[in-house]
Structure formats: structure tokens, C-alpha cells
Amino acid sequence: MSGWVFMMGAVVCEVAGTLSLRAAVDSRRWYAVVTIGYISAFTLLSLTLAAGMPLGVAYGIWTAAGVALTAIFSRLLFHEPLTRMMIAGIVLIMVGVLLVELGTGPL
């Protein structure tokens, strides 16, 4: 169970770092948040792996959740586009990650 807690923290930190990177375009002060976010995300991802989650599953969940949440929050915070095709791509990524996760269990 702790692996999932670490994973959620890793996703939140990665998304915060990425959104801060976009904010840093306007104000360099955001680079501190970018640095802290990415260091925290990788640290929590390594703790996820140490808790026993397979690398393929962990990385897939981390990246898929990061892509989806970053796209949604960049739409809300920075008024960037989020088209139907982009949403379909996010759904396909999630389906792919689900298939990878299901593939790690017994048949």
C-alpha cells in the first residue's frame, strides 16, 4: 500500500514541477519550485520502486497520470488547448498503462 502513496506523491510533485516550469517563463522565481518538484518526484518514484512496484507499471502510471493532469491543469491555469483529439490520446495512454499493469499479474 505504501508504494501507491509514494506513487501519488511522485505524480503530484512531477505535475507541480512541470506546471511551475511553464510559470517560470514569466517569472524566474518559479525555477526553485521546478527543481524541488522534480527532485521530490524522482525521490518518491524511487521509493515506489523500493516498495515493490514493478518499474514498467510504476513508470507507466507516473507518466500517464502526469500527462493527463498536466494537460488538464495547463488548460485551467494557462488557458492552453485541450482538444477532443488530445483527450482521446490521454484515454489511449491510460488504457495502455492499464494493459501493462494487468499484464504483470497471473493469467
N, CA, C and O atoms as a GROMACS GRO file, in nm:
protein
  428
    1MET      N    1   0.082  -0.120   0.000
    1MET     CA    2   0.000   0.000   0.000
    1MET      C    3   0.086   0.126   0.000
    1MET      O    4   0.049   0.224  -0.064
    2SER      N    5   0.199   0.126   0.070
    2SER     CA    6   0.282   0.245   0.075
    2SER      C    7   0.338   0.282  -0.062
    2SER      O    8   0.366   0.399  -0.089
    3GLY      N    9   0.355   0.181  -0.149
    3GLY     CA   10   0.401   0.210  -0.284
    3GLY      C   11   0.306   0.302  -0.358
    3GLY      O   12   0.348   0.389  -0.434
    4TRP      N   13   0.177   0.283  -0.337
    4TRP     CA   14   0.077   0.368  -0.402
    4TRP      C   15   0.078   0.510  -0.345
    4TRP      O   16   0.056   0.606  -0.418
    5VAL      N   17   0.104   0.522  -0.216
    5VAL     CA   18   0.114   0.655  -0.155
    5VAL      C   19   0.234   0.729  -0.213
    5VAL      O   20   0.224   0.847  -0.248
    6PHE      N   21   0.348   0.660  -0.222
    6PHE     CA   22   0.466   0.720  -0.284
    6PHE      C   23   0.437   0.759  -0.429
    6PHE      O   24   0.480   0.865  -0.476
    7MET      N   25   0.365   0.672  -0.501
    7MET     CA   26   0.333   0.699  -0.642
    7MET      C   27   0.248   0.824  -0.654
    7MET      O   28   0.275   0.909  -0.739
    8MET      N   29   0.147   0.837  -0.571
    8MET     CA   30   0.061   0.956  -0.577
    8MET      C   31   0.143   1.082  -0.548
    8MET      O   32   0.125   1.184  -0.614
    9GLY      N   33   0.231   1.075  -0.451
    9GLY     CA   34   0.317   1.189  -0.421
    9GLY      C   35   0.409   1.222  -0.537
    9GLY      O   36   0.432   1.340  -0.568
   10ALA      N   37   0.463   1.118  -0.602
   10ALA     CA   38   0.551   1.140  -0.717
   10ALA      C   39   0.477   1.210  -0.830
   10ALA      O   40   0.531   1.300  -0.894
   11VAL      N   41   0.355   1.169  -0.854
   11VAL     CA   42   0.274   1.230  -0.961
   11VAL      C   43   0.246   1.377  -0.928
   11VAL      O   44   0.262   1.465  -1.013
   12VAL      N   45   0.204   1.403  -0.806
   12VAL     CA   46   0.173   1.541  -0.765
   12VAL      C   47   0.296   1.630  -0.778
   12VAL      O   48   0.287   1.742  -0.829
   13CYS      N   49   0.411   1.581  -0.733
   13CYS     CA   50   0.534   1.661  -0.740
   13CYS      C   51   0.578   1.684  -0.884
   13CYS      O   52   0.624   1.793  -0.919
   14GLU      N   53   0.565   1.582  -0.969
   14GLU     CA   54   0.604   1.596  -1.109
   14GLU      C   55   0.514   1.696  -1.181
   14GLU      O   56   0.562   1.780  -1.258
   15VAL      N   57   0.385   1.689  -1.157
   15VAL     CA   58   0.291   1.782  -1.219
   15VAL      C   59   0.317   1.924  -1.169
   15VAL      O   60   0.315   2.019  -1.247
   16ALA      N   61   0.341   1.938  -1.039
   16ALA     CA   62   0.370   2.071  -0.984
   16ALA      C   63   0.498   2.128  -1.046
   16ALA      O   64   0.505   2.246  -1.078
   17GLY      N   65   0.600   2.043  -1.061
   17GLY     CA   66   0.724   2.088  -1.122
   17GLY      C   67   0.705   2.130  -1.268
   17GLY      O   68   0.760   2.231  -1.312
   18THR      N   69   0.627   2.052  -1.340
   18THR     CA   70   0.604   2.082  -1.482
   18THR      C   71   0.522   2.210  -1.499
   18THR      O   72   0.553   2.293  -1.584
   19LEU      N   73   0.417   2.225  -1.419
   19LEU     CA   74   0.337   2.348  -1.426
   19LEU      C   75   0.420   2.469  -1.385
   19LEU      O   76   0.403   2.578  -1.440
   20SER      N   77   0.508   2.451  -1.289
   20SER     CA   78   0.596   2.560  -1.247
   20SER      C   79   0.695   2.596  -1.356
   20SER      O   80   0.736   2.712  -1.368
   21LEU      N   81   0.735   2.497  -1.435
   21LEU     CA   82   0.823   2.524  -1.548
   21LEU      C   83   0.756   2.619  -1.647
   21LEU      O   84   0.819   2.709  -1.702
   22ARG      N   85   0.627   2.598  -1.668
   22ARG     CA   86   0.551   2.687  -1.756
   22ARG      C   87   0.541   2.826  -1.694
   22ARG      O   88   0.552   2.927  -1.764
   23ALA      N   89   0.520   2.831  -1.563
   23ALA     CA   90   0.510   2.961  -1.493
   23ALA      C   91   0.644   3.033  -1.493
   23ALA      O   92   0.648   3.156  -1.488
   24ALA      N   93   0.754   2.959  -1.497
   24ALA     CA   94   0.888   3.019  -1.494
   24ALA      C   95   0.919   3.098  -1.620
   24ALA      O   96   1.013   3.176  -1.623
   25VAL      N   97   0.840   3.078  -1.724
   25VAL     CA   98   0.858   3.157  -1.846
   25VAL      C   99   0.837   3.306  -1.814
   25VAL      O  100   0.904   3.392  -1.871
   26ASP      N  101   0.745   3.333  -1.725
   26ASP     CA  102   0.713   3.471  -1.689
   26ASP      C  103   0.790   3.522  -1.567
   26ASP      O  104   0.812   3.643  -1.555
   27SER      N  105   0.829   3.433  -1.478
   27SER     CA  106   0.899   3.474  -1.357
   27SER      C  107   1.001   3.367  -1.317
   27SER      O  108   0.963   3.254  -1.287
   28ARG      N  109   1.128   3.403  -1.317
   28ARG     CA  110   1.235   3.307  -1.288
   28ARG      C  111   1.228   3.249  -1.148
   28ARG      O  112   1.290   3.146  -1.122
   29ARG      N  113   1.156   3.311  -1.059
   29ARG     CA  114   1.144   3.260  -0.922
   29ARG      C  115   1.083   3.120  -0.918
   29ARG      O  116   1.106   3.045  -0.823
   30TRP      N  117   1.006   3.085  -1.019
   30TRP     CA  118   0.942   2.954  -1.025
   30TRP      C  119   1.041   2.840  -1.046
   30TRP      O  120   1.007   2.724  -1.023
   31TYR      N  121   1.164   2.871  -1.089
   31TYR     CA  122   1.262   2.764  -1.109
   31TYR      C  123   1.295   2.690  -0.981
   31TYR      O  124   1.331   2.573  -0.986
   32ALA      N  125   1.284   2.756  -0.867
   32ALA     CA  126   1.306   2.687  -0.739
   32ALA      C  127   1.199   2.579  -0.718
   32ALA      O  128   1.231   2.469  -0.672
   33VAL      N  129   1.075   2.610  -0.752
   33VAL     CA  130   0.966   2.512  -0.739
   33VAL      C  131   0.986   2.399  -0.839
   33VAL      O  132   0.959   2.283  -0.808
   34VAL      N  133   1.032   2.432  -0.960
   34VAL     CA  134   1.061   2.330  -1.062
   34VAL      C  135   1.163   2.231  -1.007
   34VAL      O  136   1.142   2.110  -1.015
   35THR      N  137   1.271   2.281  -0.953
   35THR     CA  138   1.378   2.197  -0.902
   35THR      C  139   1.330   2.108  -0.788
   35THR      O  140   1.355   1.988  -0.787
   36ILE      N  141   1.263   2.168  -0.693
   36ILE     CA  142   1.211   2.093  -0.578
   36ILE      C  143   1.109   1.988  -0.624
   36ILE      O  144   1.109   1.875  -0.576
   37GLY      N  145   1.023   2.027  -0.716
   37GLY     CA  146   0.921   1.934  -0.767
   37GLY      C  147   0.981   1.813  -0.834
   37GLY      O  148   0.940   1.700  -0.806
   38TYR      N  149   1.078   1.834  -0.922
   38TYR     CA  150   1.137   1.721  -0.994
   38TYR      C  151   1.223   1.633  -0.903
   38TYR      O  152   1.219   1.511  -0.915
   39ILE      N  153   1.300   1.693  -0.814
   39ILE     CA  154   1.380   1.613  -0.721
   39ILE      C  155   1.288   1.529  -0.632
   39ILE      O  156   1.314   1.411  -0.608
   40SER      N  157   1.183   1.590  -0.583
   40SER     CA  158   1.086   1.518  -0.499
   40SER      C  159   1.018   1.406  -0.577
   40SER      O  160   0.999   1.296  -0.525
   41ALA      N  161   0.981   1.434  -0.702
   41ALA     CA  162   0.912   1.334  -0.784
   41ALA      C  163   1.001   1.212  -0.806
   41ALA      O  164   0.955   1.099  -0.791
   42PHE      N  165   1.127   1.233  -0.842
   42PHE     CA  166   1.216   1.120  -0.866
   42PHE      C  167   1.247   1.045  -0.736
   42PHE      O  168   1.260   0.923  -0.737
   43THR      N  169   1.257   1.116  -0.626
   43THR     CA  170   1.280   1.050  -0.497
   43THR      C  171   1.161   0.962  -0.461
   43THR      O  172   1.178   0.847  -0.420
   44LEU      N  173   1.041   1.015  -0.475
   44LEU     CA  174   0.922   0.937  -0.444
   44LEU      C  175   0.902   0.822  -0.543
   44LEU      O  176   0.853   0.715  -0.504
   45LEU      N  177   0.939   0.841  -0.668
   45LEU     CA  178   0.931   0.732  -0.765
   45LEU      C  179   1.027   0.620  -0.726
   45LEU      O  180   0.992   0.502  -0.737
   46SER      N  181   1.146   0.654  -0.680
   46SER     CA  182   1.240   0.550  -0.637
   46SER      C  183   1.189   0.478  -0.513
   46SER      O  184   1.212   0.358  -0.498
   47LEU      N  185   1.121   0.549  -0.424
   47LEU     CA  186   1.061   0.484  -0.307
   47LEU      C  187   0.946   0.392  -0.349
   47LEU      O  188   0.924   0.288  -0.286
   48THR      N  189   0.875   0.429  -0.454
   48THR     CA  190   0.771   0.343  -0.509
   48THR      C  191   0.831   0.211  -0.556
   48THR      O  192   0.777   0.104  -0.530
   49LEU      N  193   0.943   0.221  -0.627
   49LEU     CA  194   1.010   0.100  -0.675
   49LEU      C  195   1.063   0.017  -0.558
   49LEU      O  196   1.055  -0.106  -0.560
   50ALA      N  197   1.118   0.084  -0.457
   50ALA     CA  198   1.170   0.014  -0.339
   50ALA      C  199   1.058  -0.058  -0.264
   50ALA      O  200   1.083  -0.158  -0.197
   51ALA      N  201   0.936  -0.006  -0.274
   51ALA     CA  202   0.822  -0.069  -0.208
   51ALA      C  203   0.773  -0.193  -0.284
   51ALA      O  204   0.684  -0.263  -0.237
   52GLY      N  205   0.832  -0.218  -0.402
   52GLY     CA  206   0.799  -0.341  -0.474
   52GLY      C  207   0.718  -0.327  -0.600
   52GLY      O  208   0.688  -0.428  -0.664
   53MET      N  209   0.683  -0.206  -0.640
   53MET     CA  210   0.607  -0.191  -0.764
   53MET      C  211   0.702  -0.212  -0.882
   53MET      O  212   0.811  -0.156  -0.883
   54PRO      N  213   0.662  -0.292  -0.981
   54PRO     CA  214   0.748  -0.314  -1.098
   54PRO      C  215   0.774  -0.183  -1.174
   54PRO      O  216   0.688  -0.095  -1.180
   55LEU      N  217   0.893  -0.172  -1.230
   55LEU     CA  218   0.934  -0.049  -1.299
   55LEU      C  219   0.840  -0.012  -1.413
   55LEU      O  220   0.801   0.104  -1.426
   56GLY      N  221   0.803  -0.108  -1.496
   56GLY     CA  222   0.715  -0.079  -1.610
   56GLY      C  223   0.580  -0.024  -1.567
   56GLY      O  224   0.527   0.068  -1.629
   57VAL      N  225   0.527  -0.080  -1.461
   57VAL     CA  226   0.398  -0.034  -1.408
   57VAL      C  227   0.414   0.105  -1.346
   57VAL      O  228   0.335   0.195  -1.373
   58ALA      N  229   0.516   0.121  -1.262
   58ALA     CA  230   0.536   0.248  -1.194
   58ALA      C  231   0.560   0.361  -1.292
   58ALA      O  232   0.499   0.468  -1.282
   59TYR      N  233   0.648   0.338  -1.388
   59TYR     CA  234   0.679   0.444  -1.484
   59TYR      C  235   0.558   0.474  -1.572
   59TYR      O  236   0.532   0.590  -1.604
   60GLY      N  237   0.485   0.372  -1.609
   60GLY     CA  238   0.365   0.394  -1.691
   60GLY      C  239   0.260   0.476  -1.619
   60GLY      O  240   0.204   0.569  -1.677
   61ILE      N  241   0.234   0.442  -1.495
   61ILE     CA  242   0.135   0.517  -1.417
   61ILE      C  243   0.183   0.660  -1.395
   61ILE      O  244   0.106   0.755  -1.410
   62TRP      N  245   0.310   0.675  -1.360
   62TRP     CA  246   0.366   0.807  -1.332
   62TRP      C  247   0.355   0.898  -1.455
   62TRP      O  248   0.312   1.012  -1.445
   63THR      N  249   0.395   0.846  -1.571
   63THR     CA  250   0.392   0.930  -1.690
   63THR      C  251   0.250   0.955  -1.740
   63THR      O  252   0.217   1.066  -1.779
   64ALA      N  253   0.165   0.851  -1.738
   64ALA     CA  254   0.028   0.869  -1.786
   64ALA      C  255  -0.049   0.968  -1.699
   64ALA      O  256  -0.116   1.057  -1.750
   65ALA      N  257  -0.038   0.952  -1.569
   65ALA     CA  258  -0.107   1.046  -1.479
   65ALA      C  259  -0.049   1.186  -1.494
   65ALA      O  260  -0.122   1.285  -1.490
   66GLY      N  261   0.083   1.194  -1.511
   66GLY     CA  262   0.146   1.324  -1.530
   66GLY      C  263   0.099   1.394  -1.656
   66GLY      O  264   0.070   1.514  -1.655
   67VAL      N  265   0.091   1.319  -1.766
   67VAL     CA  266   0.045   1.377  -1.893
   67VAL      C  267  -0.099   1.425  -1.879
   67VAL      O  268  -0.132   1.537  -1.918
   68ALA      N  269  -0.185   1.340  -1.824
   68ALA     CA  270  -0.326   1.376  -1.813
   68ALA      C  271  -0.347   1.497  -1.723
   68ALA      O  272  -0.416   1.592  -1.760
   69LEU      N  273  -0.288   1.494  -1.605
   69LEU     CA  274  -0.308   1.605  -1.511
   69LEU      C  275  -0.244   1.734  -1.559
   69LEU      O  276  -0.299   1.842  -1.539
   70THR      N  277  -0.127   1.724  -1.622
   70THR     CA  278  -0.062   1.844  -1.675
   70THR      C  279  -0.146   1.907  -1.785
   70THR      O  280  -0.160   2.030  -1.790
   71ALA      N  281  -0.202   1.825  -1.873
   71ALA     CA  282  -0.287   1.878  -1.980
   71ALA      C  283  -0.411   1.948  -1.922
   71ALA      O  284  -0.448   2.056  -1.968
   72ILE      N  285  -0.472   1.885  -1.824
   72ILE     CA  286  -0.593   1.943  -1.764
   72ILE      C  287  -0.561   2.073  -1.691
   72ILE      O  288  -0.628   2.174  -1.711
   73PHE      N  289  -0.457   2.070  -1.607
   73PHE     CA  290  -0.424   2.190  -1.529
   73PHE      C  291  -0.365   2.301  -1.616
   73PHE      O  292  -0.384   2.419  -1.584
   74SER      N  293  -0.295   2.266  -1.723
   74SER     CA  294  -0.244   2.373  -1.810
   74SER      C  295  -0.360   2.441  -1.883
   74SER      O  296  -0.352   2.559  -1.916
   75ARG      N  297  -0.466   2.366  -1.908
   75ARG     CA  298  -0.587   2.426  -1.966
   75ARG      C  299  -0.650   2.523  -1.866
   75ARG      O  300  -0.686   2.635  -1.901
   76LEU      N  301  -0.661   2.480  -1.741
   76LEU     CA  302  -0.725   2.562  -1.638
   76LEU      C  303  -0.641   2.682  -1.598
   76LEU      O  304  -0.694   2.792  -1.581
   77LEU      N  305  -0.510   2.663  -1.583
   77LEU     CA  306  -0.424   2.769  -1.531
   77LEU      C  307  -0.369   2.862  -1.639
   77LEU      O  308  -0.356   2.982  -1.618
   78PHE      N  309  -0.336   2.805  -1.756
   78PHE     CA  310  -0.269   2.883  -1.860
   78PHE      C  311  -0.352   2.898  -1.987
   78PHE      O  312  -0.305   2.956  -2.086
   79HIS      N  313  -0.474   2.848  -1.985
   79HIS     CA  314  -0.566   2.858  -2.099
   79HIS      C  315  -0.508   2.797  -2.226
   79HIS      O  316  -0.531   2.847  -2.336
   80GLU      N  317  -0.432   2.689  -2.210
   80GLU     CA  318  -0.376   2.618  -2.324
   80GLU      C  319  -0.482   2.524  -2.382
   80GLU      O  320  -0.578   2.489  -2.312
   81PRO      N  321  -0.468   2.484  -2.508
   81PRO     CA  322  -0.572   2.400  -2.570
   81PRO      C  323  -0.580   2.260  -2.508
   81PRO      O  324  -0.479   2.204  -2.465
   82LEU      N  325  -0.700   2.207  -2.505
   82LEU     CA  326  -0.726   2.068  -2.468
   82LEU      C  327  -0.838   2.021  -2.558
   82LEU      O  328  -0.957   2.031  -2.525
   83THR      N  329  -0.798   1.969  -2.674
   83THR     CA  330  -0.895   1.931  -2.777
   83THR      C  331  -0.948   1.790  -2.755
   83THR      O  332  -0.897   1.715  -2.672
   84ARG      N  333  -1.050   1.755  -2.830
   84ARG     CA  334  -1.105   1.619  -2.824
   84ARG      C  335  -1.000   1.516  -2.862
   84ARG      O  336  -0.994   1.409  -2.802
   85MET      N  337  -0.917   1.547  -2.960
   85MET     CA  338  -0.814   1.453  -3.001
   85MET      C  339  -0.711   1.434  -2.889
   85MET      O  340  -0.662   1.323  -2.867
   86MET      N  341  -0.678   1.541  -2.820
   86MET     CA  342  -0.584   1.531  -2.707
   86MET      C  343  -0.645   1.446  -2.595
   86MET      O  344  -0.575   1.364  -2.535
   87ILE      N  345  -0.773   1.465  -2.568
   87ILE     CA  346  -0.841   1.386  -2.466
   87ILE      C  347  -0.843   1.239  -2.507
   87ILE      O  348  -0.822   1.151  -2.423
   88ALA      N  349  -0.867   1.211  -2.634
   88ALA     CA  350  -0.864   1.074  -2.683
   88ALA      C  351  -0.725   1.013  -2.666
   88ALA      O  352  -0.713   0.896  -2.630
   89GLY      N  353  -0.622   1.090  -2.690
   89GLY     CA  354  -0.486   1.042  -2.671
   89GLY      C  355  -0.457   1.010  -2.525
   89GLY      O  356  -0.392   0.910  -2.496
   90ILE      N  357  -0.506   1.093  -2.435
   90ILE     CA  358  -0.489   1.068  -2.292
   90ILE      C  359  -0.560   0.938  -2.252
   90ILE      O  360  -0.505   0.858  -2.177
   91VAL      N  361  -0.680   0.919  -2.303
   91VAL     CA  362  -0.754   0.796  -2.274
   91VAL      C  363  -0.677   0.674  -2.327
   91VAL      O  364  -0.669   0.572  -2.258
   92LEU      N  365  -0.621   0.684  -2.446
   92LEU     CA  366  -0.544   0.572  -2.501
   92LEU      C  367  -0.419   0.542  -2.417
   92LEU      O  368  -0.383   0.426  -2.398
   93ILE      N  369  -0.354   0.646  -2.368
   93ILE     CA  370  -0.239   0.626  -2.281
   93ILE      C  371  -0.282   0.552  -2.154
   93ILE      O  372  -0.215   0.459  -2.111
   94MET      N  373  -0.393   0.593  -2.096
   94MET     CA  374  -0.442   0.528  -1.975
   94MET      C  375  -0.477   0.381  -2.000
   94MET      O  376  -0.447   0.295  -1.917
   95VAL      N  377  -0.539   0.354  -2.112
   95VAL     CA  378  -0.571   0.215  -2.147
   95VAL      C  379  -0.442   0.134  -2.162
   95VAL      O  380  -0.435   0.020  -2.117
   96GLY      N  381  -0.342   0.191  -2.225
   96GLY     CA  382  -0.215   0.122  -2.241
   96GLY      C  383  -0.150   0.092  -2.108
   96GLY      O  384  -0.097  -0.018  -2.089
   97VAL      N  385  -0.152   0.186  -2.017
   97VAL     CA  386  -0.093   0.164  -1.884
   97VAL      C  387  -0.172   0.057  -1.810
   97VAL      O  388  -0.112  -0.028  -1.742
   98LEU      N  389  -0.303   0.059  -1.821
   98LEU     CA  390  -0.385  -0.044  -1.758
   98LEU      C  391  -0.349  -0.182  -1.812
   98LEU      O  392  -0.338  -0.278  -1.735
   99LEU      N  393  -0.330  -0.194  -1.942
   99LEU     CA  394  -0.293  -0.322  -2.001
   99LEU      C  395  -0.156  -0.369  -1.953
   99LEU      O  396  -0.136  -0.488  -1.929
  100VAL      N  397  -0.062  -0.276  -1.938
  100VAL     CA  398   0.070  -0.313  -1.886
  100VAL      C  399   0.056  -0.362  -1.743
  100VAL      O  400   0.118  -0.462  -1.705
  101GLU      N  401  -0.025  -0.293  -1.662
  101GLU     CA  402  -0.042  -0.334  -1.523
  101GLU      C  403  -0.111  -0.469  -1.514
  101GLU      O  404  -0.070  -0.554  -1.436
  102LEU      N  405  -0.214  -0.490  -1.594
  102LEU     CA  406  -0.283  -0.618  -1.592
  102LEU      C  407  -0.193  -0.732  -1.642
  102LEU      O  408  -0.207  -0.847  -1.601
  103GLY      N  409  -0.101  -0.698  -1.730
  103GLY     CA  410  -0.010  -0.797  -1.783
  103GLY      C  411   0.092  -0.847  -1.683
  103GLY      O  412   0.156  -0.950  -1.707
  104THR      N  413   0.110  -0.778  -1.571
  104THR     CA  414   0.208  -0.822  -1.471
  104THR      C  415   0.151  -0.929  -1.379
  104THR      O  416   0.227  -0.998  -1.310
  105GLY      N  417   0.019  -0.944  -1.376
  105GLY     CA  418  -0.043  -1.042  -1.287
  105GLY      C  419  -0.054  -1.178  -1.353
  105GLY      O  420  -0.022  -1.193  -1.471
  106PRO      N  421  -0.099  -1.277  -1.277
  106PRO     CA  422  -0.116  -1.412  -1.333
  106PRO      C  423  -0.230  -1.415  -1.432
  106PRO      O  424  -0.327  -1.340  -1.420
  107LEU      N  425  -0.219  -1.502  -1.531
  107LEU     CA  426  -0.324  -1.513  -1.633
  107LEU      C  427  -0.434  -1.606  -1.589
  107LEU      O  428  -0.530  -1.627  -1.663
   0.00000   0.00000   0.00000
